[in-house]
């Protein structure tokens, strides 16, 4: 029954929110964010805790302001998600600004393929839709959600944008490697991994685990690994790309992956520190807590 209710809620939102006037829809989701914040539940407390790790210098009142801003940014993502099926390619492109886009475009143009690692920030679906809309389709992976019907709904949603979405399993690595050798774009959200295969990194002065996949793919295939941060600006998003992370000359593949993943963590931390409210991390990330 719980699974059926969850699916019905999401499916209804996709139908209803997209027909509301734009201002009314986003105002409504702002109100939902305020309601959730006032309830001060588990998700809000986790978001506040994560923000405190990023900004230990903040007072409690400053942290409260940042947390409500973060909840509003998070609900903006969901409002975008439910309205996105009505967006045109032109509106996707016009609402996207980029910095250093050539770091992604050049390797694809040269047939090398490219891996872009990014955190749960801003609207990463919007960013992916921008590249699909401008002639660079991407491949990504998704954790298998429950209920199954909801997973299929999200799969349908992202496929309609032009994504190739792989179920996260042992076979997905081989497919990602194949796509990179074909010169394609692979995009991976890479700021949390609590599995046994995660790599421990220094993240904001604490110990966190990031996935090893992006670095290992770069090492195995020769495709460049770059990073990106997506943040909200006005009525759209800005994607900030940073240059290729060089594969170390010496060491085992594991040692190389550890060094490269630490660079990913350092870059994520820098961007998150500057635009913290757009980092939608409502789960535990530091393992030393």
C-alpha positions in Angstrom: 0.0 0.0 0.0 2.8 2.4 0.9 4.5 1.7 -2.5 1.2 2.4 -4.3 0.7 5.7 -2.5 4.2 6.8 -3.3 3.8 6.0 -7.0 0.4 7.7 -7.1 1.8 10.9 -5.5 4.7 11.2 -7.9 2.6 10.3 -11.0 0.0 12.8 -10.0 2.6 15.5 -9.5 3.9 15.0 -13.0 0.4 15.5 -14.4 -0.7 18.4 -12.2 2.3 20.6 -11.5 3.1 21.1 -15.2 -0.3 22.6 -15.9 -0.1 25.2 -13.1 1.1 28.7 -13.9 4.9 28.9 -13.5 4.9 31.5 -10.6 2.1 29.6 -8.7 3.9 26.3 -9.1 7.2 27.5 -7.7 5.5 29.5 -4.9 3.7 26.4 -3.9 6.9 24.4 -3.7 8.5 27.2 -1.7 5.6 26.8 0.8 6.2 23.0 0.9 9.9 23.7 1.7 8.9 26.0 4.5 6.4 23.5 5.9 9.0 20.7 5.8 11.6 23.0 7.5 9.2 23.9 10.3 8.5 20.2 11.0 12.3 19.8 11.6 12.3 16.2 10.7 15.1 13.8 9.9 15.8 15.1 6.5 16.0 18.7 7.7 18.3 17.8 10.6 20.6 15.8 8.2 20.7 18.8 5.8 21.6 21.1 8.7 24.2 18.7 10.0 25.8 18.4 6.5 25.8 22.2 6.1 27.4 22.6 9.5 30.3 20.4 8.4 30.8 22.7 5.4 30.4 25.9 7.4 31.6 25.3 11.0 32.1 29.1 11.4 28.4 29.8 11.1 26.2 30.7 14.1 23.0 28.7 14.7 20.9 31.5 13.2 23.0 31.7 10.1 22.8 27.9 9.7 19.0 28.0 10.1 18.9 30.6 7.2 21.1 28.4 5.1 19.1 25.3 5.8 15.8 26.8 4.7 17.5 28.1 1.6 18.7 24.6 1.0 15.2 23.1 1.4 13.8 25.7 -1.0 16.5 24.9 -3.6 15.8 21.1 -3.1 12.0 21.7 -3.7 12.8 23.8 -6.7 14.6 20.8 -8.1 11.4 18.8 -7.7 9.2 21.5 -9.2 11.5 21.6 -12.2 11.3 17.8 -12.4 7.5 17.7 -12.5 7.4 20.6 -15.0 10.2 19.4 -17.2 8.2 17.3 -19.7 6.5 20.5 -20.9 9.8 22.3 -21.5 11.0 22.7 -25.1 14.6 22.2 -26.2 14.9 26.0 -26.7 13.8 26.7 -23.1 16.3 24.1 -21.8 19.2 25.7 -23.7 18.1 29.3 -23.0 18.0 28.7 -19.3 21.5 27.2 -19.1 24.7 29.1 -18.6 28.1 27.3 -18.6 31.7 28.0 -17.6 34.5 26.2 -19.4 32.1 24.1 -21.5 35.0 23.2 -23.8 36.4 20.9 -21.1 33.5 18.6 -21.9 32.9 19.4 -25.6 36.5 19.0 -26.8 37.1 15.4 -25.8 33.7 14.4 -27.3 34.5 16.2 -30.5 37.9 14.5 -30.7 36.3 11.0 -30.2 38.0 10.4 -26.8 34.8 10.3 -24.8 34.6 12.1 -21.4 33.6 11.3 -17.8 32.0 14.1 -15.9 31.6 13.7 -12.1 29.2 16.0 -10.3 27.6 16.2 -6.8 23.9 16.3 -5.9 23.6 20.0 -6.6 21.3 22.3 -8.5 19.4 20.4 -11.2 21.7 17.8 -12.7 18.9 16.5 -14.9 18.6 20.0 -16.4 22.3 20.0 -17.1 22.1 16.6 -18.8 19.1 17.7 -20.9 21.1 20.8 -22.0 23.8 18.5 -23.6 21.3 16.1 -25.1 19.5 19.1 -26.6 22.7 20.4 -28.1 23.8 17.2 -29.8 25.8 15.5 -27.0 23.7 12.6 -25.6 24.9 11.1 -22.4 24.9 7.8 -20.5 24.5 7.6 -16.8 23.5 5.1 -14.1 20.6 5.0 -11.6 20.1 3.2 -8.4 17.1 0.9 -8.6 14.2 2.5 -6.8 11.2 1.0 -5.1 8.5 0.6 -6.1 9.4 -0.7 -9.5 6.7 1.4 -11.2 8.3 4.5 -9.8 11.8 3.5 -11.0 10.3 2.9 -14.5 8.6 6.3 -14.3 12.0 8.0 -13.6 13.6 5.9 -16.3 11.0 7.1 -18.8 11.4 10.7 -17.7 15.2 10.7 -18.2 15.0 8.7 -21.4 12.7 11.3 -22.9 15.4 13.9 -22.3 17.8 11.9 -24.3 19.6 10.0 -21.5 20.7 6.4 -21.7 20.1 5.3 -18.1 21.7 2.0 -16.9 20.6 0.1 -13.9 23.3 0.3 -11.3 24.8 -3.3 -11.3 27.9 -5.2 -12.1 27.2 -5.1 -15.9 26.8 -1.3 -16.0 30.6 -0.8 -15.7 31.2 -2.7 -18.9 28.6 -0.7 -20.8 30.0 2.6 -19.5 33.5 1.6 -20.7 32.1 0.7 -24.1 30.4 4.1 -24.4 33.6 5.9 -23.5 35.5 3.9 -26.1 32.9 5.0 -28.6 33.7 8.6 -27.8 30.5 9.3 -25.7 29.7 11.4 -22.7 29.3 9.6 -19.3 27.9 11.6 -16.4 28.1 10.2 -12.9 26.8 11.7 -9.6 29.8 11.1 -7.3 29.6 12.7 -3.9 28.4 9.7 -1.8 29.2 6.0 -1.6 28.8 4.1 1.6 29.5 0.7 0.1 32.6 -1.4 0.7 34.1 -0.3 -2.6 33.9 3.4 -1.8 37.1 5.4 -1.5 37.8 7.3 1.7 38.6 11.0 1.1 39.3 14.1 3.2 36.2 16.1 2.6 35.9 19.4 4.4 38.2 18.2 7.2 36.3 14.9 7.8 36.3 11.4 6.3 33.7 10.6 3.6 33.4 7.9 1.0 33.2 8.7 -2.7 32.6 6.2 -5.5 35.7 4.8 -7.2 33.9 4.4 -10.5 34.7 7.7 -12.2 38.5 7.5 -11.6 38.7 3.8 -12.5 36.8 4.3 -15.7 39.3 7.1 -16.6 42.2 4.8 -15.8 40.9 1.8 -17.7 39.6 3.6 -20.8 41.9 6.6 -21.2 38.9 8.9 -21.3 39.4 12.2 -19.4 37.7 12.7 -16.1 36.4 16.2 -15.4 34.2 17.7 -12.7 31.1 19.9 -12.8 29.0 21.8 -10.3 25.4 22.8 -11.1 23.9 25.7 -9.3 20.7 27.7 -9.6 20.7 31.2 -11.0 17.6 33.3 -11.5 15.3 31.3 -13.7 17.9 28.8 -14.8 21.1 26.9 -14.0 24.9 27.5 -14.3 27.2 24.6 -14.9 30.8 25.2 -13.8 33.3 22.8 -15.4 36.8 22.2 -14.2 39.6 20.7 -16.3 40.7 17.1 -16.7 42.1 15.4 -13.6 45.4 13.9 -14.7 46.0 10.2 -14.1 49.2 9.8 -11.9 52.2 8.3 -13.7 53.1 5.9 -10.9 51.3 3.5 -8.5 48.7 0.8 -8.8 45.3 1.4 -10.3 43.9 1.6 -6.8 46.5 4.1 -5.7 45.8 6.2 -8.8 42.0 6.1 -8.2 42.5 7.2 -4.6 44.6 10.2 -5.7 42.1 11.2 -8.4 39.1 10.8 -6.2 40.7 13.1 -3.6 40.9 15.7 -6.4 37.2 15.2 -7.1 36.4 15.7 -3.4 38.5 18.8 -3.2 36.8 20.4 -6.2 33.4 19.5 -4.9 34.1 21.0 -1.5 35.3 24.2 -3.1 32.2 24.6 -5.1 29.8 23.5 -2.3 31.4 26.0 0.1 30.7 28.8 -2.4 27.1 27.7 -3.3 26.1 25.6 -0.3 22.3 25.9 -0.5 22.2 24.2 -3.9 23.9 21.1 -2.5 20.9 18.8 -1.9 22.5 16.2 0.4 19.8 15.0 2.8 21.7 11.8 3.7 24.7 11.0 5.8 28.0 11.5 3.9 30.7 11.7 6.6 31.6 8.3 8.0 33.4 9.7 11.0 30.1 10.9 12.6 
